[in-house]
Amino acid sequence: MNYHLRLFLLELIDSIIITIAVLLAYLLRFDFHIQPRYLTVIPYVIIMNIILTLPAFVRFKIYRRVWQYASIGELVSLFKAITLSQILFFIIHSIVQSNFPQHIVPRSIFLLSWMLIILGVGSSRFAWRMFRDSYMKIQPHHRRTLIVGAGKAGVLIAKELKHSADSELYPVAFIDDDETKWKLEVMGLPVLGGRERIPFVFQEYAIEKIIISMPSASRDEIAKIIDVCKTTKAKIKILPRVSDLINKKISISTIREVSVEDLLGREPVEVDLEGIANYVTDQVVLVTGAGGSIGSELCRQIAPFNPKKLLLLGHGENSIYEIEVELRKTFPTLKLDTVIADVRDQQRIKGVFSTYRPAVVFHAAAHKHVPLMEHNSIEAVKNNIFGTKNVAECAHEYGSLRFVMISTDKAVNPTSVMGATKRVAEMIIQDLSRISKTKFVFVRFGNVLGSRGSVIPLFQQQIRDGGPVTITHPDIVRYFMTIPEAVQLVIQAGALAEGGEIFVLDMGKPVKIVDLAKDLIQLSGFEPFKDIKIVFTGLRPGEKLFEEVLTNEEGISATKHNRIFVGKHIDYSWERVQFMIRKLEQVVYRKGDSNPNEIRDLLSQLVPTYSYKNQSEQINLAFKEINLSKTEAAAGLHDDEND
């Protein structure tokens, strides 16, 4: 139905309602016995009401409202329009009656007409809404949905779901921890109790989907509710936090899947924007590894602080191109240059520093995959050690003000080539901090959710493929942090830098990988070990059961930021470190392939805490022996039963 036809029909219906309301007003006023002298005036009263009321409806946009979503706001507008029309009629009639005394309209008619028109027009609108509500009942194709949170957001979601013809979800009940709402109805849906009732409601109401609609709740609170929801087989969805809904209308499209970040229950990082702006704004900022997960996010978060120029340096042209296109679209006034370069190429890096003279350097370029670097130790040394050395020495030589290197918890008591090379890179940074005016610091943190090659995307793909989900060891634990969180804290650490510090990010509580896998399987609507199998493959070369963030010697102390800590500077024999690095350089760059064990031996001399000999093999052997003993015991029991 087009707008003009709809307008004509509504005006016709309203005219009929006004006519009936006026007639009824007269009947009530005269106890259903209207005197003849008043009968001749009734057509005049009806016509005047129609002539004045319909334009008032247009003025207050009554005909532009979608009445299937009618609420108090629509009623208020209706009240104003009808009140205005009656006031105007009273004023006009007072003038008319002074010239035509026979046109007598009792004052009570104005009041009765006003009341009856409001009642009639309002009832017609809400009758349509009631018809729509009764028609839009749950259909066979709908999935029965439980909404957790009967607040404003929950009500809006319930309204959207009930009236959306395209939605496959249909709300059947609310859960809310507010006891004053229990046993009441909201939007015609019962509020069945607090979160502890979710498993019972799931069974009793045959719930297929659960929507957590609490955008103002803390992450910790959301994580606890998700834990309760995981005891059911319902698929869980969530409404984003208030900060994510700014300038967005709450609707079905804003409901998203529960993410791993929601499971961690960590509050978002609060950043000292003024402190960051003081050292980034109006400065030339260089980000190495700008095409990677951390590097690209660094660029996104630095861009709003208006650097004089942002340099995107990376080895892979495709990834650099992608982040360049994104930044130019999001920040059209940002001045940026892209630099395709290999940090291992000393002359090329010198050329970049000579041309641009960056004041702030974020060094994110590194090889990070532990198993890959075990088999490619030469490349790990070249990139992580000598690449870092090239960039850091250029920062010192060309007078950069700050240099922030991204490190890893795997550099602490390393058992992998990757961890050992990152530890040597840290030592190079600390060495330069002793002699340079540049403030050299490095930041350690653990696994980053969603980064390239991280375990979460792998698990998600394995679940989509129907399993199995592969985990190296049932007891392996890791610290996790989101990419934006990690990057915000890295930038913040740069503001705290005085030179030579080991900054450590508060990663929260370590997470057991097998529990993470179970959660992802459950959130995908499957049952772990039944629908999707979990297979333990054994620790990979260089992998540890758990990671540390500081050595015993480094200790830890607080900074003014509650999520960043600083470790103590450790004294080394810098002459010996430099001698060993030169020796390592000779081995790596000599002609012919170098012996990986020779490189590992040199790394172990540089990093005394580096232990690479048979650690993971010993753990795996013990793991296999445990499984073997379980198998033998099961076999023995089986034989006894047969006997």
N, C-alpha and C positions, 0 to 999 in steps of 0.2 A: 504494500500500500504506500503510494507516494505521499509527500508531506501535505499537499493541498487537499487531497481527498480525505486524509486523516483529519485535517483542520476543520473541513466542512462537516464531517460526521460528528466530531466532538462539539462543535458549536451548535449543531442541531440537537444533540442529546442534552446539552446544557440549557438550551432554550426551552425544551420540553420540561426539564427539571424545574426551571425557574417558574414556568407557567403553573405547574402543579403546586409548587411551594407557595405561590401567591394565593391560589384558590384555597389551599388548605389553611393558610393564615386567616383568610376571611371566614371560612367555616368554623374555625376554632374561636375566632373573636366573637362571632354571633351565635355560638352554640348550634351551628348547622341550620340556622334560620336567618339568612341574609335579607335585610330590608331592601325593598325595590330601589330606593334612592342611592344605595351603595352599589347595586349591581351594574349600573351604567358606567361606573368609574373603574371597575375591575380591568377591562381591556387596556385602559390608559395606564394603570399601575403595572400590568404585566409588560406592556411594550417598553415603558420607561426602565423597568428593571433589566430587561434584555439589552436595551440600547446602552445602558451604563455598565452592566456587569461584564459583558463579553469583551469590550475594549480594556476593562480593568484586568481581565484574565490575560489578555495579550500583553498588557504593560508589565505584569508580574511573571510573564513567561510560563504561565500555567500550561499552555499547549505545547511547550517545548520539553516538558519533563517526561521521563520514562516512568510511568506509574507502577510498573511491576516492581520497581525498586523504591516505591514511595516510603517516606519516613516523616519525622516531625518537621523537617525543613519544608516539605511540600505542603503540609497542613498549615504552617505559619503563613506561607505565601498565599494560600487559598483564603485564609482568614483576613489577611490584609486587603486582598483584592475585593472581596465581598463587602467588607466594612467600608472601604472607600466608596464603592458604588452606592451603598445605602445612604451614606452621608451626603453625597452629591445629589441623590434623589430627594432627600429631605430638604436640602437648600433650594433646589430647583422647584419643588412642589410648593414651598412657602411663597415663592415669587408668583407661580401660576395661580395659586389659590387667592392671592390678593386681587388678581384681575378676573378670576372666574370662581366666585364664592361657591357655586354649586358643585365644584370638584372637591368633595370632602373625602379625605383619607384619614381615618383614625390613627393617632400616633402609635398605638399598639400594633398596627399592621406593619409599620417599619421594623419594629423589634421582632415580631413573629416571622416576617419574611426573611430578615437577616439570619435568624436561627435556622429556619427551615431550608434556606438555600445552602448554607454551610453544611447542614446535615445531608441534604440530597446530593450535592455535587461531591462532597467528601466521600460519602458512601459509595457513589458510583465508581470513584477512582479505586477505592480499596476493595470493592467487589471484584474488580478486574484483577487486582493483585491476588486476592484470595483464590480466584479461578485459576490463575497461572500457577500458584503454589500447589493447588490440589492436582493440577494436571502434571506438574513436573515432579512426579513421584519417582522413587527408585525403579529403574528399569533393569531387565535381565543383563544388559551389557555393562551396567554400572558395577564398580568395585566398592564394596562397603568400606567407608573411611571413618576413622576415629581422629578427632582433632584434639590435640593436647594444648590447652590454653583457651579459656572462654573469655578472653579479654577482647579489646577492640579489633586486634588483628585477626583473632580466631573468628569473630563474628563476620568480618569482611570476607574471609576465606569461605566460611560456610555459605554466605549469601552468593558469592561467585559460583561456588560448586553447585548449589541448588538450582541456579538459574542459567547456567551455561549449557547450551545444547551440545557443545563439542566435548565437554569434559567426560572422561570415563569414570571419574571419581564422584561418589555421592556421600555426603556426611550423614552419619546415623546417630552420633553421640559426641559429647564433649567430656574431657577429663580436665579438672582444674584443682590445684592445691588449696584454693580459697574455699574454706568450709561453708561460708555464707552462700555460696552458689550451689552447693550440693542439693540434690532432689528438686532443683528448679529446672526450668526450661529456658533455653536461649535459642532464638530463631526456630522455635518449635522442636529443638533437639534437647534431650535430657542431659544434665550434668551428673555423671555417674560416680563422682568421687575423685580422690587424689591419685597421684601417679602409681601408688601401690596397687590400685585396682586395674591397671592396664592389662595384666595377664588374664584376669577374670573376664573383663569386658571383651577381650580378644576372642575368648572361647564362646561366651554367651551370645555375642552379636555377630559372630562369624566375620570378624574384621579381616580385610585383605591389605589395607594400607593405613599407615599412621602418619599424620602430618603434625609436626611439632611447630606450633604457631606462637612462639614466645620471643619476638625479635629483640626485646629489651633485657632478656635474661642473660646472666653471665655465661661464659664458656664452660665454666666448671659445672654450673647448674644444668646446662644443655647436655653435657657429657653424662651426668648422673641419670637424666631422663632417658637418654639413648641406651644406657646400660639396662634400664628396666624394659625398654622396648625390645631389646635384643633377646629377651627371654621368650618372645613370641616369634612366630614365623612370618609376621606381617612385614611388608617392605616399608621402610621408613623414609619419609621426606621431611624437609625442614624449610621454614621461612627464614630468609637471611636476617642478619642482625640489623638493628636500627641504622647503624652507620652505613650499611650497604643499601638501605632503602631510601636514603636521602634523595629528594627530588624524583623519586619513583613511586608510582601508585601501587599499592598492594593488590596483586591479582594472581590468577592461576599461574601466569607466566613467571612470577617471581619465586614460586615454590621450586626448590632444587633438591637434588639427591643429598643425602648425608655424606659428608666428606671425612677423610681421615683427620683433618684439622679439628672437626667437631669432636672427634673421639678423644683427642689429646686433652681437652678441657683447659687449655691455657688461655689466659686473658691476652688481648692484643697488646703489642708493644707501644708504649708512649714515648714519643721522640721529642727531644728539645730542639724545636724548629729554629729557634733563634741562634743556638749554638752552631747548628749545621750551616745556617745561612752565612754566619760570620766567616767561615773558611772556604765556602764553595762559591758564593755569589760573586759575580764579576771576576772570576778566576778561570784560567785555562785548566780544564780537568781532563786527565787522560785515564781511560779505563782499558786495561789490557784484558784479553779474553772477552771482549764486549759482546760476542755472539753467543756465549754460553748462558746457562741458566742463571748463575749468579751475576755475571757481567752484564747481561741485558737488563736484569732487574735493577742493578746499580744505576744504569743509564736512565731508566724510567724514573727512579726516585731522585736522581740528581737534577734532572731537567727542570722541574718546577722551581728550583732555587736560582734560576737565571745565571748560569755560569757564563763567563765571557765567551768561552768556546768549549764545546764538549767533543773530545776526540775518541772515536770508536776504533780501537785497534784489535784486529783479530787475524787469524791465519786462514779461516774458512770464509770465502767470499759470499756464499749463500746466506750463512747465518748473519753476517754483518749487514748484508743488503736488507734482510728481513727486519732487523731492529732499526735500521736507518729509515725505512719506509714507515714503520710504526711511529717513530719519534717525530718525523716531519709532519705526519698527519695529526698526531695528538698535540704537538707543540710547534705550531707553524712559525713562530717567531724565534725558535731556538736556533742558535748558531752552532752547527756541528760539522765536523769533517770525519770522513771514514778513512782509515789507514789499514791497508792489507799488508801485514808484516808478520814475520816469525820472530818471537822474542829471542830465539836462539841465534839470530843473525845480528851480531854485535854492531856492524857498520850501519845496517838499516835502522836499528833502534837509535843509534847515535844521531843519524840523520833526522829522525822524527823529533828528538829532543832539541836538536839544534834549530830546527825550523819553527817549532811551536812553543818551546820553553814552558812546558806545563808546570803550574804551581802546585797542583794536587794530583797524586797518582794513586789509583786503586789497581792493585795488581791481582787480577783474578785468573790470568792465564795459567793453566796447569793441566797435567795428565792426572786423573783422579781415580781411575778404575783399578782397584787392587789386583784382581786376578790377571787382567791384561798386562799390567806393569810388571808382574812377576815373570811373564814370558817375554817382556820387552824392556828389560831393565836399562839398557843403554838409552832408549828414548826417554824414559822417566828421568834419568840423570841429566840428559841434555836439556829437557824442557823445564823440569822443576827446580833444578839447581842452577845450571848455567843460564837458562832463560831469566830466572829471577835475578841472578848476579848481574846480567847485562842491564836489565831495566833499573835495578837499584843503583848501580854504579853511575848510570847516566843521570838519574835523579839527583845524586850527590854532585856530580860534575857540573850539571847545568842549573843547580841552585833551586831545585823544587823545595817548596815549603813543607809538604807532608807527603809521606809514602805509607800507604796502608796495604799490607799483604794479606790475602785470604789464605788461612792455613786450615788445619784439620785436627780433630782429636786423635787421628791415627798417627800423628807425629809424636805422641807421647808413648814412651816405651814401645817403639814400633816393632812389629813382627813382619812387616811387608816392605818391599822396595819402595812403593809409593809413600808410605809413612816415613821411611828413613830419609828419602829425598826431600820431603817437606820439612823434616826436622833440620836438615842441613841448610835449607833455604832460610829457615828461622834464624839459624846461627849466623848466616851471612848478613841478615838484616840487623841483628844485634851488634855484630862487629862494626858495621857502617855507622850505627847510631853513636858509637863512642867517639868518632872522629869528624862527624858531619854536622853541619848546621841544619840539615834536613831532619825533620822529626820522623824517624823510622819506627813503625810499630807493626805488629801482626795480630790477627784475630783468629782464635780457634773456635770452631764449632763442629757439631756432628753432622749426621745425615740431614739432608734437606728434602722435604716432601715435594715430590713432583719434578725434581731436577732430572736431567737426562741420565738414564742408566740407573736411577734409584729403584729400590725394591717395590715401591707402591705401583707404578705403572706396569711392572712385570707381573705382579700378582693380579692386577685388574685384567690384563690380557689373558692370563692363564685361566681366570674364572670365566671370561667370555668364551674361551675355547673349550670349556667344560672340564677343566682340570687336567692333570693334578696341579696343585700349587706346590712348588718346590722350595724347601727351606733347608739351609745347610745343617742346622743343629737345633734340637728342641729347646735348648737353654740359652740360645744366643739372644742378646739384648742390645738395643741401640738407643741413642738419644735422637730425637727428631725435632725439627723446627721447619716452619713454612719458609718459602723463599723470601716473601716480603719481610717477614719478621727478621730473618737473618741479615738481610741487606740493610734494613733500618738500623740495626744494632751495629753493623760494620761502619756505616756512615757516622753514627753517633760516637763510636770508638775513635774515629778520626778527629772528632772535636775535642776529645779528652786527651789526645796524644801529647806527651811531653818529650818522648824519644826513648826507644829501646824497650817499651812495655810489651808484655804478653797479655793481651786482652782475651778474656774467656767469656763466652756468652752463656747465660743461664738457660739451659735447654729443658728445664723442668725435670720430671722423673723419667728414667730410662724405660723403654717399652720393650716387652718381650715380643720378638718377631712372630712367634707362633700365635700369640694372642691377637696381634695385628691382622694376621692372615685369617684367623677365625672371624674377626669382626667384619672384614671385607666380604667374606663369603656370606655371612648372615645378612649384611646390608644389601647384598645382591639378591636376597630372597632364597638362599640355599642353606642347607644344613651341612656344617663341616664334617668331614670324614664319611658322610653318607652320600649326599648329592655331589659334593666336590671333595676329592681325596687330597690329603696333605702328605707329601713324601719328603723324608729327610735324606739329603744327599751327602752329607758330610762337609766339614769345613773346607773351604778352598785354600789354595796356597796363599800364605800371608794374612789370612783372616783370623780375627780374635773373637772369643766368646763375648767379651765386653770391651768397651772403649773407655779410656781415661782422658781427662782434659788437662791435667797438670801432673808433672813429676813430683816426687816427694820433696825435692830440693826447692822447687819453685814456690810452693805455698800459695796463698791466695789472700787478697785483701779487697775491700769494697771500693767502689767509685761512687760518684754522686748520682749515677744512674743505677737503679735497683736491679737491672738485668745484666749489668756488665761488671765483671770482676777483673782484677789485674794480678798477674803473677810476678814474683820477684825475679829480678835480673840475675842470671847465673854467671859466675866468672869462669871463663875458659882460658886455655892457653891459645890466644888468637893466632900466634905465630905458627903453632902446630896445626891449627885448623886450616890456615891458609896454605901451609905446606901440603897437607893431605888433599885439599881441593885441587891444587896444581897437579898432584900425582894422579888424582882421579881424572882430571882433564886429559892428561897424557894417555891414559888407558882408554878412555872413551873415544878420543879423536885419532888414535893411531890407525894405521892402515890395517885392513883385515878385521874380521869379527873379533870382538873382545869376549873373553870368557865371563859368563854371567856370575859365576862363583867368585871370580877375581873382583868384580865390581861389588859384590855383596861383602866380601872381606874388607875392602876399602871403606865401604859405608859403615861397617861395624866398628872400624877403627875411628872413624869420624864421630859416630854416635854409639858410645859404649853400651847404651841401653837397648840397642837394636839386636834382637834375637831372631834369627831366621832358620836356625838349624832344627828341623824336625818338630817344631812346636805344634803346628797344625796336624802333622802326621801322628804325633803322640795322642792328641785329643781324639782324632778320628779312630785311632786304633782302640782306645779305651771305649769309645762310643760303639764300635763294632763288637767288641768283646761283651759289652752289656747286652746288645741285641742278640748276640750268639748264645749267651747264657740263657736269655729269655726263650729263645727258640728251642734250645736243648731241653730246658725244663718243660716246655710245652710238649715236646716230642716224647719225653719220658712219661709224662702224665698220660699221653695218648696211648703209649705202649701198655702201661699198667691197666688202662681201661680195657684194652683188647684182651689182655691176659685174663 
